[in-house]
Amino acid sequence: MIDKLVFLGSGSAFTMKNRQSNAMLVDSDNKQTLLIDAGTDIRHSLFKVGYSYSDISAIYISHAHADHAGGLEYLGFCTFFDPRCSTPKMFISGGLKSRLWNNTLSGGMQSLQGDIAEMSTYFDITSVPKNGKFIWNETSFQLIQTVHIVNGFSFEHSYGLLFTIKGITIFYTSDTQFAPNQLKDFYGLADIIFHDCETTPFKSGVHAHYEELLTLPEKTRNKMWLYHYGDNEKPDARAAGFRGFVDIGQSYNFNDIKSFKGE
């Protein structure tokens, strides 16, 4: 049974201090793990908390930006060429799968000695329907489509997760613009929210900014941990009613609700 959620990193794409905000669910009894995103610095993040590529059982990818998917080449090659490793499972929105391979990964991973590889060469892929679910270690994960970028002609979505483990319902937003009307039902369903949070003096428009999150109702802020922030000095989130900012390497224990509440 899944017993821990570990943040391998807690920072934005460009952080120098806190590593990119990739997380991992751990089933300690069965020695299995599910990576939630695999950014470019994933090899360092795993090593920092005592894990390596060989410990990864499965991977979920929320969207194709490098801080969330740039480490897949490292994981794919290492597990492919290491005979001790099984092929990692990968869960991914069906609409994202071909774009991730064709636009991001194939340039480095398509050519093998004597062979032409496909994404399935490296990963055991489960394509999840739009707004669908997948099951890992007896836990159901609901994909939550969020708006990350609007380029004038189309939407670039990221896919957060809603899941319940040992009676604790988690909403993990992934990257999202500030969209309280779109996300309010999921805020209400969750016991704990891990929310994308920009802290730079300027607003990019493609991430929820701390100043925007301050406008949410107190009841919602009281559930909320903030991650994906910059290297600049952080405001006092606890004083503002949030649970706080996630620290690099911070671990949450599903056997102890107090760890999720920061107590």
Phi and psi restraints in degrees (value plus and minus 20) as a CYANA .aco file:
   2 ILE   PHI     -82.8   -42.8
   2 ILE   PSI     110.7   150.7
   3 ASP   PHI    -145.9  -105.9
   3 ASP   PSI     -32.6     7.4
   4 LYS   PHI    -161.2  -121.2
   4 LYS   PSI     129.2   169.2
   5 LEU   PHI    -140.2  -100.2
   5 LEU   PSI     100.2   140.2
   6 VAL   PHI    -138.5   -98.5
   6 VAL   PSI     108.9   148.9
   7 PHE   PHI    -109.5   -69.5
   7 PHE   PSI      87.5   127.5
   8 LEU   PHI     -88.0   -48.0
   8 LEU   PSI     -48.5    -8.5
   9 GLY   PHI    -170.9  -130.9
   9 GLY   PSI     145.7   185.7
  10 SER   PHI    -157.5  -117.5
  10 SER   PSI     -16.4    23.6
  11 GLY   PHI    -120.2   -80.2
  11 GLY   PSI    -199.2  -159.2
  12 SER   PHI     -98.2   -58.2
  12 SER   PSI    -197.0  -157.0
  13 ALA   PHI     -80.4   -40.4
  13 ALA   PSI     -49.5    -9.5
  14 PHE   PHI    -130.0   -90.0
  14 PHE   PSI      -6.4    33.6
  15 THR   PHI     -85.2   -45.2
  15 THR   PSI     125.0   165.0
  16 MET   PHI    -127.3   -87.3
  16 MET   PSI     -33.5     6.5
  17 LYS   PHI    -127.6   -87.6
  17 LYS   PSI     -61.6   -21.6
  18 ASN   PHI    -128.9   -88.9
  18 ASN   PSI     -15.7    24.3
  19 ARG   PHI      39.3    79.3
  19 ARG   PSI     138.6   178.6
  20 GLN   PHI     -87.6   -47.6
  20 GLN   PSI     130.1   170.1
  21 SER   PHI    -101.9   -61.9
  21 SER   PSI      55.5    95.5
  22 ASN   PHI    -126.8   -86.8
  22 ASN   PSI     124.7   164.7
  23 ALA   PHI    -147.2  -107.2
  23 ALA   PSI     151.8   191.8
  24 MET   PHI    -167.9  -127.9
  24 MET   PSI     110.6   150.6
  25 LEU   PHI    -113.4   -73.4
  25 LEU   PSI     116.6   156.6
  26 VAL   PHI    -142.9  -102.9
  26 VAL   PSI     109.0   149.0
  27 ASP   PHI    -125.7   -85.7
  27 ASP   PSI      75.0   115.0
  28 SER   PHI     -86.4   -46.4
  28 SER   PSI     -59.3   -19.3
  29 ASP   PHI     -83.1   -43.1
  29 ASP   PSI     -61.7   -21.7
  30 ASN   PHI    -116.2   -76.2
  30 ASN   PSI     -19.4    20.6
  31 LYS   PHI      33.6    73.6
  31 LYS   PSI      30.6    70.6
  32 GLN   PHI    -145.7  -105.7
  32 GLN   PSI     131.0   171.0
  33 THR   PHI    -158.7  -118.7
  33 THR   PSI     129.4   169.4
  34 LEU   PHI    -143.1  -103.1
  34 LEU   PSI      92.5   132.5
  35 LEU   PHI     -94.5   -54.5
  35 LEU   PSI     113.5   153.5
  36 ILE   PHI    -123.2   -83.2
  36 ILE   PSI      76.0   116.0
  37 ASP   PHI      56.7    96.7
  37 ASP   PSI     134.5   174.5
  38 ALA   PHI    -164.5  -124.5
  38 ALA   PSI      64.7   104.7
  39 GLY   PHI     -96.1   -56.1
  39 GLY   PSI     159.9   199.9
  40 THR   PHI     -83.0   -43.0
  40 THR   PSI     -45.9    -5.9
  41 ASP   PHI    -120.9   -80.9
  41 ASP   PSI       3.3    43.3
  42 ILE   PHI     -82.8   -42.8
  42 ILE   PSI     -53.5   -13.5
  43 ARG   PHI     -84.3   -44.3
  43 ARG   PSI     -57.2   -17.2
  44 HIS   PHI     -92.6   -52.6
  44 HIS   PSI     -59.7   -19.7
  45 SER   PHI     -84.2   -44.2
  45 SER   PSI     -63.4   -23.4
  46 LEU   PHI     -82.9   -42.9
  46 LEU   PSI     -66.8   -26.8
  47 PHE   PHI     -79.3   -39.3
  47 PHE   PSI     -59.3   -19.3
  48 LYS   PHI     -80.1   -40.1
  48 LYS   PSI     -53.0   -13.0
  49 VAL   PHI    -125.3   -85.3
  49 VAL   PSI      -6.1    33.9
  50 GLY   PHI      68.2   108.2
  50 GLY   PSI       0.6    40.6
  51 TYR   PHI    -139.5   -99.5
  51 TYR   PSI     148.0   188.0
  52 SER   PHI    -162.1  -122.1
  52 SER   PSI     159.6   199.6
  53 TYR   PHI     -76.2   -36.2
  53 TYR   PSI     -52.1   -12.1
  54 SER   PHI     -89.7   -49.7
  54 SER   PSI     -33.2     6.8
  55 ASP   PHI    -111.4   -71.4
  55 ASP   PSI     -23.4    16.6
  56 ILE   PHI    -108.5   -68.5
  56 ILE   PSI      97.6   137.6
  57 SER   PHI    -110.7   -70.7
  57 SER   PSI     -56.4   -16.4
  58 ALA   PHI    -172.6  -132.6
  58 ALA   PSI     138.7   178.7
  59 ILE   PHI    -156.8  -116.8
  59 ILE   PSI     116.4   156.4
  60 TYR   PHI    -134.4   -94.4
  60 TYR   PSI     111.8   151.8
  61 ILE   PHI    -134.9   -94.9
  61 ILE   PSI     103.0   143.0
  62 SER   PHI    -103.6   -63.6
  62 SER   PSI     -55.2   -15.2
  63 HIS   PHI    -187.6  -147.6
  63 HIS   PSI     157.6   197.6
  64 ALA   PHI    -113.6   -73.6
  64 ALA   PSI     -18.0    22.0
  65 HIS   PHI     -83.0   -43.0
  65 HIS   PSI     129.9   169.9
  66 ALA   PHI     -81.5   -41.5
  66 ALA   PSI     -51.8   -11.8
  67 ASP   PHI     -94.8   -54.8
  67 ASP   PSI     -22.6    17.4
  68 HIS   PHI    -140.8  -100.8
  68 HIS   PSI     -39.8     0.2
  69 ALA   PHI    -154.3  -114.3
  69 ALA   PSI     -24.3    15.7
  70 GLY   PHI     -88.6   -48.6
  70 GLY   PSI     -34.5     5.5
  71 GLY   PHI    -110.5   -70.5
  71 GLY   PSI     -18.5    21.5
  72 LEU   PHI     -87.7   -47.7
  72 LEU   PSI     -51.0   -11.0
  73 GLU   PHI     -83.0   -43.0
  73 GLU   PSI     -65.2   -25.2
  74 TYR   PHI     -79.5   -39.5
  74 TYR   PSI     -69.8   -29.8
  75 LEU   PHI     -86.0   -46.0
  75 LEU   PSI     -61.1   -21.1
  76 GLY   PHI     -84.3   -44.3
  76 GLY   PSI     -68.6   -28.6
  77 PHE   PHI     -85.7   -45.7
  77 PHE   PSI     -64.0   -24.0
  78 CYS   PHI     -83.3   -43.3
  78 CYS   PSI     -65.1   -25.1
  79 THR   PHI     -93.7   -53.7
  79 THR   PSI     -49.1    -9.1
  80 PHE   PHI     -89.1   -49.1
  80 PHE   PSI     -63.8   -23.8
  81 PHE   PHI    -108.9   -68.9
  81 PHE   PSI     -31.8     8.2
  82 ASP   PHI    -113.0   -73.0
  82 ASP   PSI      89.3   129.3
  83 PRO   PHI     -84.8   -44.8
  83 PRO   PSI     -33.1     6.9
  84 ARG   PHI     -97.5   -57.5
  84 ARG   PSI     -35.1     4.9
  85 CYS   PHI    -117.5   -77.5
  85 CYS   PSI     120.5   160.5
  86 SER   PHI    -103.9   -63.9
  86 SER   PSI     139.9   179.9
  87 THR   PHI     -88.3   -48.3
  87 THR   PSI     102.0   142.0
  88 PRO   PHI     -85.8   -45.8
  88 PRO   PSI     122.4   162.4
  89 LYS   PHI     -92.1   -52.1
  89 LYS   PSI     128.5   168.5
  90 MET   PHI    -152.9  -112.9
  90 MET   PSI     109.9   149.9
  91 PHE   PHI    -129.8   -89.8
  91 PHE   PSI     109.1   149.1
  92 ILE   PHI    -176.0  -136.0
  92 ILE   PSI     123.6   163.6
  93 SER   PHI     -78.2   -38.2
  93 SER   PSI     114.2   154.2
  94 GLY   PHI     -74.5   -34.5
  94 GLY   PSI     -57.6   -17.6
  95 GLY   PHI     -91.0   -51.0
  95 GLY   PSI     -37.9     2.1
  96 LEU   PHI    -111.7   -71.7
  96 LEU   PSI     -46.1    -6.1
  97 LYS   PHI     -75.5   -35.5
  97 LYS   PSI     -74.8   -34.8
  98 SER   PHI     -88.1   -48.1
  98 SER   PSI     -57.5   -17.5
  99 ARG   PHI     -85.6   -45.6
  99 ARG   PSI     -58.8   -18.8
 100 LEU   PHI     -83.7   -43.7
 100 LEU   PSI     -63.4   -23.4
 101 TRP   PHI     -91.3   -51.3
 101 TRP   PSI     -70.9   -30.9
 102 ASN   PHI     -89.5   -49.5
 102 ASN   PSI     -55.9   -15.9
 103 ASN   PHI    -119.8   -79.8
 103 ASN   PSI     -37.0     3.0
 104 THR   PHI    -143.9  -103.9
 104 THR   PSI     -70.8   -30.8
 105 LEU   PHI    -116.6   -76.6
 105 LEU   PSI     -50.5   -10.5
 106 SER   PHI     -84.0   -44.0
 106 SER   PSI     -51.7   -11.7
 107 GLY   PHI     -76.1   -36.1
 107 GLY   PSI     -56.5   -16.5
 108 GLY   PHI    -119.8   -79.8
 108 GLY   PSI     -42.9    -2.9
 109 MET   PHI    -131.8   -91.8
 109 MET   PSI     -28.9    11.1
 110 GLN   PHI     -91.1   -51.1
 110 GLN   PSI     -54.6   -14.6
 111 SER   PHI    -113.4   -73.4
 111 SER   PSI     100.7   140.7
 112 LEU   PHI    -140.1  -100.1
 112 LEU   PSI     136.0   176.0
 113 GLN   PHI     -77.8   -37.8
 113 GLN   PSI      93.7   133.7
 114 GLY   PHI      59.4    99.4
 114 GLY   PSI     -10.1    29.9
 115 ASP   PHI    -175.2  -135.2
 115 ASP   PSI     138.3   178.3
 116 ILE   PHI    -130.7   -90.7
 116 ILE   PSI      98.2   138.2
 117 ALA   PHI    -108.9   -68.9
 117 ALA   PSI     139.2   179.2
 118 GLU   PHI    -143.2  -103.2
 118 GLU   PSI     152.6   192.6
 119 MET   PHI     -79.3   -39.3
 119 MET   PSI     -56.0   -16.0
 120 SER   PHI     -91.1   -51.1
 120 SER   PSI     -31.4     8.6
 121 THR   PHI     -83.8   -43.8
 121 THR   PSI     -53.8   -13.8
 122 TYR   PHI    -125.0   -85.0
 122 TYR   PSI     -45.3    -5.3
 123 PHE   PHI    -155.3  -115.3
 123 PHE   PSI     123.0   163.0
 124 ASP   PHI    -107.2   -67.2
 124 ASP   PSI      77.3   117.3
 125 ILE   PHI    -112.5   -72.5
 125 ILE   PSI     112.2   152.2
 126 THR   PHI    -134.4   -94.4
 126 THR   PSI      94.1   134.1
 127 SER   PHI    -103.9   -63.9
 127 SER   PSI     103.7   143.7
 128 VAL   PHI    -118.5   -78.5
 128 VAL   PSI     109.9   149.9
 129 PRO   PHI     -81.4   -41.4
 129 PRO   PSI     136.9   176.9
 130 LYS   PHI     -72.0   -32.0
 130 LYS   PSI     105.9   145.9
 131 ASN   PHI      37.6    77.6
 131 ASN   PSI       8.0    48.0
 132 GLY   PHI    -113.6   -73.6
 132 GLY   PSI    -183.9  -143.9
 133 LYS   PHI    -152.3  -112.3
 133 LYS   PSI     138.7   178.7
 134 PHE   PHI    -155.9  -115.9
 134 PHE   PSI     140.2   180.2
 135 ILE   PHI    -135.5   -95.5
 135 ILE   PSI     110.1   150.1
 136 TRP   PHI    -157.6  -117.6
 136 TRP   PSI     106.9   146.9
 137 ASN   PHI      28.0    68.0
 137 ASN   PSI      30.1    70.1
 138 GLU   PHI      46.8    86.8
 138 GLU   PSI      -6.6    33.4
 139 THR   PHI    -134.5   -94.5
 139 THR   PSI     115.4   155.4
 140 SER   PHI    -112.8   -72.8
 140 SER   PSI     110.2   150.2
 141 PHE   PHI    -136.0   -96.0
 141 PHE   PSI      97.6   137.6
 142 GLN   PHI    -111.9   -71.9
 142 GLN   PSI     104.1   144.1
 143 LEU   PHI     -95.4   -55.4
 143 LEU   PSI     113.2   153.2
 144 ILE   PHI    -136.9   -96.9
 144 ILE   PSI      92.0   132.0
 145 GLN   PHI     -94.2   -54.2
 145 GLN   PSI     104.9   144.9
 146 THR   PHI    -139.9   -99.9
 146 THR   PSI     136.0   176.0
 147 VAL   PHI    -111.0   -71.0
 147 VAL   PSI      97.5   137.5
 148 HIS   PHI    -120.6   -80.6
 148 HIS   PSI     -72.2   -32.2
 149 ILE   PHI    -156.2  -116.2
 149 ILE   PSI     116.7   156.7
 150 VAL   PHI    -135.6   -95.6
 150 VAL   PSI      94.5   134.5
 151 ASN   PHI    -118.5   -78.5
 151 ASN   PSI      -8.0    32.0
 152 GLY   PHI      80.4   120.4
 152 GLY   PSI     -48.8    -8.8
 153 PHE   PHI    -140.7  -100.7
 153 PHE   PSI     -42.4    -2.4
 154 SER   PHI    -174.2  -134.2
 154 SER   PSI     147.7   187.7
 155 PHE   PHI    -120.9   -80.9
 155 PHE   PSI     116.5   156.5
 156 GLU   PHI    -123.5   -83.5
 156 GLU   PSI      87.6   127.6
 157 HIS   PHI    -112.0   -72.0
 157 HIS   PSI     132.4   172.4
 158 SER   PHI    -135.8   -95.8
 158 SER   PSI     141.8   181.8
 159 TYR   PHI    -145.5  -105.5
 159 TYR   PSI      85.7   125.7
 160 GLY   PHI     -96.8   -56.8
 160 GLY   PSI    -197.5  -157.5
 161 LEU   PHI    -152.9  -112.9
 161 LEU   PSI     122.0   162.0
 162 LEU   PHI    -142.7  -102.7
 162 LEU   PSI     103.2   143.2
 163 PHE   PHI    -172.7  -132.7
 163 PHE   PSI     138.8   178.8
 164 THR   PHI    -145.9  -105.9
 164 THR   PSI     107.1   147.1
 165 ILE   PHI    -151.4  -111.4
 165 ILE   PSI     103.9   143.9
 166 LYS   PHI      32.2    72.2
 166 LYS   PSI      21.0    61.0
 167 GLY   PHI      62.1   102.1
 167 GLY   PSI     -19.3    20.7
 168 ILE   PHI    -125.6   -85.6
 168 ILE   PSI      95.7   135.7
 169 THR   PHI    -113.2   -73.2
 169 THR   PSI     104.3   144.3
 170 ILE   PHI    -130.8   -90.8
 170 ILE   PSI     113.7   153.7
 171 PHE   PHI    -133.4   -93.4
 171 PHE   PSI      96.3   136.3
 172 TYR   PHI    -130.1   -90.1
 172 TYR   PSI      90.9   130.9
 173 THR   PHI     -93.0   -53.0
 173 THR   PSI     -46.7    -6.7
 174 SER   PHI      40.2    80.2
 174 SER   PSI    -178.1  -138.1
 175 ASP   PHI    -101.2   -61.2
 175 ASP   PSI     108.5   148.5
 176 THR   PHI    -171.0  -131.0
 176 THR   PSI     125.4   165.4
 177 GLN   PHI     -87.3   -47.3
 177 GLN   PSI     145.3   185.3
 178 PHE   PHI     -89.2   -49.2
 178 PHE   PSI      93.0   133.0
 179 ALA   PHI    -163.1  -123.1
 179 ALA   PSI      46.0    86.0
 180 PRO   PHI     -81.7   -41.7
 180 PRO   PSI     -53.8   -13.8
 181 ASN   PHI     -89.0   -49.0
 181 ASN   PSI     -57.9   -17.9
 182 GLN   PHI     -89.6   -49.6
 182 GLN   PSI     -56.5   -16.5
 183 LEU   PHI    -122.8   -82.8
 183 LEU   PSI     -23.1    16.9
 184 LYS   PHI     -80.5   -40.5
 184 LYS   PSI     -55.4   -15.4
 185 ASP   PHI     -85.2   -45.2
 185 ASP   PSI     -57.3   -17.3
 186 PHE   PHI     -93.5   -53.5
 186 PHE   PSI     -56.1   -16.1
 187 TYR   PHI     -76.3   -36.3
 187 TYR   PSI     -62.4   -22.4
 188 GLY   PHI     -88.7   -48.7
 188 GLY   PSI     -54.4   -14.4
 189 LEU   PHI     -92.9   -52.9
 189 LEU   PSI     -47.1    -7.1
 190 ALA   PHI    -102.9   -62.9
 190 ALA   PSI     126.0   166.0
 191 ASP   PHI    -105.0   -65.0
 191 ASP   PSI     -56.2   -16.2
 192 ILE   PHI    -154.4  -114.4
 192 ILE   PSI     116.0   156.0
 193 ILE   PHI    -138.5   -98.5
 193 ILE   PSI     109.2   149.2
 194 PHE   PHI    -126.3   -86.3
 194 PHE   PSI      94.4   134.4
 195 HIS   PHI    -139.4   -99.4
 195 HIS   PSI     111.9   151.9
 196 ASP   PHI     -70.5   -30.5
 196 ASP   PSI     110.7   150.7
 197 CYS   PHI    -168.4  -128.4
 197 CYS   PSI      91.0   131.0
 198 GLU   PHI    -102.6   -62.6
 198 GLU   PSI     119.7   159.7
 199 THR   PHI    -144.5  -104.5
 199 THR   PSI     -17.0    23.0
 200 THR   PHI     -85.5   -45.5
 200 THR   PSI     136.4   176.4
 201 PRO   PHI     -81.6   -41.6
 201 PRO   PSI     -45.0    -5.0
 202 PHE   PHI    -127.1   -87.1
 202 PHE   PSI     139.5   179.5
 203 LYS   PHI    -125.8   -85.8
 203 LYS   PSI     105.9   145.9
 204 SER   PHI     -95.5   -55.5
 204 SER   PSI     -47.1    -7.1
 205 GLY   PHI      68.2   108.2
 205 GLY   PSI     -28.2    11.8
 206 VAL   PHI    -132.5   -92.5
 206 VAL   PSI     -21.1    18.9
 207 HIS   PHI    -150.0  -110.0
 207 HIS   PSI     131.7   171.7
 208 ALA   PHI     -85.9   -45.9
 208 ALA   PSI     111.6   151.6
 209 HIS   PHI    -116.8   -76.8
 209 HIS   PSI     128.8   168.8
 210 TYR   PHI     -72.7   -32.7
 210 TYR   PSI     -62.9   -22.9
 211 GLU   PHI     -83.3   -43.3
 211 GLU   PSI     -51.6   -11.6
 212 GLU   PHI     -94.0   -54.0
 212 GLU   PSI     -62.4   -22.4
 213 LEU   PHI     -83.9   -43.9
 213 LEU   PSI     -46.6    -6.6
 214 LEU   PHI     -80.7   -40.7
 214 LEU   PSI     -42.9    -2.9
 215 THR   PHI    -102.7   -62.7
 215 THR   PSI     -26.3    13.7
 216 LEU   PHI     -90.6   -50.6
 216 LEU   PSI     135.1   175.1
 217 PRO   PHI     -78.1   -38.1
 217 PRO   PSI     129.3   169.3
 218 GLU   PHI     -76.1   -36.1
 218 GLU   PSI     -59.0   -19.0
 219 LYS   PHI     -79.6   -39.6
 219 LYS   PSI     -57.4   -17.4
 220 THR   PHI     -94.1   -54.1
 220 THR   PSI     -64.4   -24.4
 221 ARG   PHI     -80.4   -40.4
 221 ARG   PSI     -53.0   -13.0
 222 ASN   PHI     -85.3   -45.3
 222 ASN   PSI     -36.8     3.2
 223 LYS   PHI    -115.6   -75.6
 223 LYS   PSI     -25.1    14.9
 224 MET   PHI    -127.0   -87.0
 224 MET   PSI     103.8   143.8
 225 TRP   PHI    -119.0   -79.0
 225 TRP   PSI     122.0   162.0
 226 LEU   PHI    -129.8   -89.8
 226 LEU   PSI     113.6   153.6
 227 TYR   PHI    -162.3  -122.3
 227 TYR   PSI     156.9   196.9
 228 HIS   PHI      48.8    88.8
 228 HIS   PSI      23.4    63.4
 229 TYR   PHI    -125.5   -85.5
 229 TYR   PSI     149.7   189.7
 230 GLY   PHI    -106.3   -66.3
 230 GLY   PSI    -198.6  -158.6
 231 ASP   PHI    -103.0   -63.0
 231 ASP   PSI     -28.8    11.2
 232 ASN   PHI     -88.4   -48.4
 232 ASN   PSI     146.5   186.5
 233 GLU   PHI     -80.3   -40.3
 233 GLU   PSI     114.0   154.0
 234 LYS   PHI    -109.2   -69.2
 234 LYS   PSI     125.7   165.7
 235 PRO   PHI     -91.9   -51.9
 235 PRO   PSI     152.0   192.0
 236 ASP   PHI    -104.4   -64.4
 236 ASP   PSI      68.7   108.7
 237 ALA   PHI     -87.8   -47.8
 237 ALA   PSI     -55.8   -15.8
 238 ARG   PHI     -83.5   -43.5
 238 ARG   PSI     -61.1   -21.1
 239 ALA   PHI     -83.9   -43.9
 239 ALA   PSI     -46.0    -6.0
 240 ALA   PHI    -108.5   -68.5
 240 ALA   PSI     -16.5    23.5
 241 GLY   PHI      78.9   118.9
 241 GLY   PSI     -22.0    18.0
 242 PHE   PHI    -101.4   -61.4
 242 PHE   PSI     146.0   186.0
 243 ARG   PHI     -87.8   -47.8
 243 ARG   PSI     -53.3   -13.3
 244 GLY   PHI     119.5   159.5
 244 GLY   PSI    -197.4  -157.4
 245 PHE   PHI    -111.3   -71.3
 245 PHE   PSI     116.9   156.9
 246 VAL   PHI     -89.0   -49.0
 246 VAL   PSI     114.4   154.4
 247 ASP   PHI    -112.7   -72.7
 247 ASP   PSI     131.3   171.3
 248 ILE   PHI     -77.5   -37.5
 248 ILE   PSI     111.2   151.2
 249 GLY   PHI      62.2   102.2
 249 GLY   PSI     -19.8    20.2
 250 GLN   PHI     -86.2   -46.2
 250 GLN   PSI     117.6   157.6
 251 SER   PHI    -139.2   -99.2
 251 SER   PSI     119.6   159.6
 252 TYR   PHI    -139.1   -99.1
 252 TYR   PSI     113.6   153.6
 253 ASN   PHI    -126.8   -86.8
 253 ASN   PSI      98.9   138.9
 254 PHE   PHI     -90.8   -50.8
 254 PHE   PSI     -30.1     9.9
 255 ASN   PHI    -109.9   -69.9
 255 ASN   PSI     -21.5    18.5
 256 ASP   PHI    -163.2  -123.2
 256 ASP   PSI      74.8   114.8
 257 ILE   PHI     -78.0   -38.0
 257 ILE   PSI     -46.2    -6.2
 258 LYS   PHI     -81.8   -41.8
 258 LYS   PSI     -50.2   -10.2
 259 SER   PHI     -86.3   -46.3
 259 SER   PSI     -50.8   -10.8
 260 PHE   PHI     -97.5   -57.5
 260 PHE   PSI     -45.1    -5.1
 261 LYS   PHI    -111.5   -71.5
 261 LYS   PSI     -22.9    17.1
 262 GLY   PHI      54.1    94.1
 262 GLY   PSI       6.3    46.3
